[in-house]
Amino acid sequence: MQENENKYNKLLREIKELKNESDLLFKENSTELAIKSYSNAISKMTKLFELYMNDKLDEDGTKLIDELGVPLYSNLSKCYFKTYNFQEAIKICTKIIEIK
């Protein structure tokens, strides 16, 4: 369990750093780079959530989803909207609804 906790904490730090980096890229109008960065963070988020649920660190993972998952998907959707990729923006928004 201790080893998984260390992996969990490391992944959590990486995701938060990627989110901050992505947010800056978006603000600087580097939308394509922000999309890649948000997508990378979401990929890591999936791994983190698997660890989280496997070790039952919380009853259902709601806090993790609310604090990181939803904002990452939401921001990615904004990037797609900004690049006029409306189909992808809708797909991501639908994913948010499924998660919640």
C-alpha positions as CSV (number, residue, x, y, z in Angstrom):
1,M,0.0,0.0,0.0
2,Q,2.9,2.4,0.8
3,E,4.3,1.9,-2.6
4,N,1.0,2.7,-4.3
5,E,0.6,5.8,-2.1
6,N,4.0,7.0,-3.3
7,K,3.0,6.4,-6.9
8,Y,-0.3,8.1,-6.2
9,N,1.3,11.2,-4.7
10,K,3.9,11.4,-7.5
11,L,1.2,11.2,-10.2
12,L,-1.0,13.8,-8.4
13,R,2.0,16.2,-8.3
14,E,2.6,15.6,-12.1
15,I,-1.0,16.2,-12.9
16,K,-1.2,19.4,-11.0
17,E,2.0,20.7,-12.7
18,L,0.6,19.7,-16.1
19,K,-2.7,21.5,-15.3
20,N,-0.9,24.7,-14.3
21,E,1.3,24.5,-17.4
22,S,-1.8,23.9,-19.6
23,D,-3.6,26.8,-18.0
24,L,-0.7,29.1,-18.8
25,L,-0.5,27.9,-22.4
26,F,-4.2,28.5,-22.8
27,K,-3.9,32.0,-21.4
28,E,-1.0,32.7,-23.8
29,N,-3.2,31.6,-26.7
30,S,-0.9,28.5,-27.4
31,T,-4.1,26.5,-27.7
32,E,-2.7,23.5,-29.7
33,L,0.1,23.1,-27.1
34,A,-2.5,23.4,-24.3
35,I,-4.6,20.7,-25.9
36,K,-1.6,18.3,-25.9
37,S,-0.8,19.3,-22.3
38,Y,-4.4,18.9,-21.0
39,S,-4.6,15.5,-22.9
40,N,-1.4,14.3,-21.2
41,A,-2.8,15.4,-17.8
42,I,-6.0,13.5,-18.4
43,S,-4.1,10.4,-19.4
44,K,-2.2,10.5,-16.2
45,M,-5.5,11.3,-14.3
46,T,-6.9,8.0,-15.6
47,K,-3.9,6.1,-14.2
48,L,-4.2,8.0,-10.9
49,F,-7.9,7.3,-10.6
50,E,-7.2,3.5,-11.1
51,L,-4.7,3.6,-8.3
52,Y,-7.1,5.6,-6.2
53,M,-10.0,3.2,-6.7
54,N,-7.9,0.1,-6.4
55,D,-6.6,1.2,-3.0
56,K,-9.9,2.6,-1.9
57,L,-8.3,5.8,-0.7
58,D,-11.7,7.3,-0.5
59,E,-15.2,5.8,-0.8
60,D,-15.9,6.8,-4.4
61,G,-13.3,9.2,-5.7
62,T,-15.7,12.1,-5.9
63,K,-13.2,14.6,-4.5
64,L,-10.6,13.6,-7.0
65,I,-13.0,13.9,-9.9
66,D,-14.3,17.3,-8.7
67,E,-10.9,18.8,-8.0
68,L,-9.0,17.6,-11.0
69,G,-11.0,15.5,-13.5
70,V,-13.8,17.9,-14.3
71,P,-11.5,21.0,-14.5
72,L,-9.1,19.2,-16.9
73,Y,-11.9,18.0,-19.2
74,S,-13.6,21.4,-19.0
75,N,-10.5,23.3,-19.9
76,L,-9.7,20.9,-22.8
77,S,-13.2,21.4,-24.1
78,K,-12.6,25.2,-24.1
79,C,-9.4,24.7,-26.1
80,Y,-11.3,22.7,-28.7
81,F,-14.0,25.3,-28.8
82,K,-11.5,28.0,-29.3
83,T,-10.0,26.2,-32.2
84,Y,-13.5,25.7,-33.8
85,N,-13.4,22.0,-33.3
86,F,-16.9,21.9,-32.0
87,Q,-17.4,18.2,-32.4
88,E,-14.5,17.5,-30.1
89,A,-15.7,20.1,-27.6
90,I,-19.1,18.5,-27.5
91,K,-17.5,15.0,-27.0
92,I,-15.4,16.3,-24.1
93,C,-18.4,18.0,-22.5
94,T,-20.4,14.8,-22.8
95,K,-17.5,13.0,-21.0
96,I,-17.8,15.5,-18.2
97,I,-21.6,14.7,-17.9
98,E,-20.8,11.0,-17.9
99,I,-18.2,11.4,-15.1
100,K,-20.5,13.5,-12.9
